[in-house]
């Protein structure tokens, strides 16, 4: 679980420049035209409430590949306008190339995909609670059934029911997805919405930080959006072994370090980064034996 004190909250004002970044609906919809299978292995088991896939939407794929490849040792497999992201040979996400004449600025954003038992039913929940459906629900080849949505407060994410099952829980490798955090101006309302949407069995409150759980398994966190100028969003967290080293490298590669990893109050070092095109993500050290165990 990520922790942040008042001192570091002030640094988040630096990301106000990211608030203008609007993900064009035309670009969003292209995610769901990709029919590549999500994972190599077929588990035929599912983990509702777990974020299982991540797509970076950007207008500069070459720049993204160079940045994340050097920063996190990711490798890539090109499939037309879609790039599959791999870590140690395993698929962990994708990069989508936005090509639009109407694009007047470099747009980038990570879109996380939430596993649900029934995409159509979940989409109905989104609408009934005041959210939006940007694309779908629709069946996309071997990927499964998907829908691109925004929650009632505007945070974008994707609903997915994979064709061949979700990946199981287990040790998390360096460079892979560790956690997912929602920034919202109404944490309680957001938590209740996601509980209804994805069937979380428990909402744990630790110092006003809400943790969504399924059968005692932590799946995501929710924190208050402490600056009204910031956009409400889901922010993915990537596990690294040395936050300071990765943060320094991110700067060298053209990224930004929004929150520096120099806070002694952190149990495990954490930093908020933006890639060269402005897509936000966090990095965190997690040395525990059980990667999925909360602090």
Secondary structure as UniProt FT lines:
FT   HELIX           6..11
FT   HELIX           12..20
FT   HELIX           25..31
FT   TURN            32..33
FT   TURN            48..49
FT   STRAND          51..58
FT   HELIX           61..72
FT   STRAND          75..79
FT   TURN            80..81
FT   STRAND          82..87
FT   TURN            88..89
FT   STRAND          90..97
FT   TURN            101..102
FT   STRAND          108..115
FT   HELIX           119..128
FT   TURN            129..130
FT   STRAND          132..140
FT   TURN            141..143
FT   STRAND          144..150
FT   TURN            152..153
FT   STRAND          156..162
FT   TURN            174..175
FT   STRAND          177..184
FT   HELIX           187..198
FT   STRAND          202..206
FT   TURN            207..208
FT   STRAND          209..214
FT   TURN            215..216
FT   STRAND          217..224
FT   TURN            228..229
FT   STRAND          233..239
FT   HELIX           243..252
FT   TURN            253..254
FT   STRAND          256..259
FT   TURN            264..265
FT   STRAND          270..274
FT   TURN            276..277
FT   STRAND          280..284
FT   TURN            291..292
//
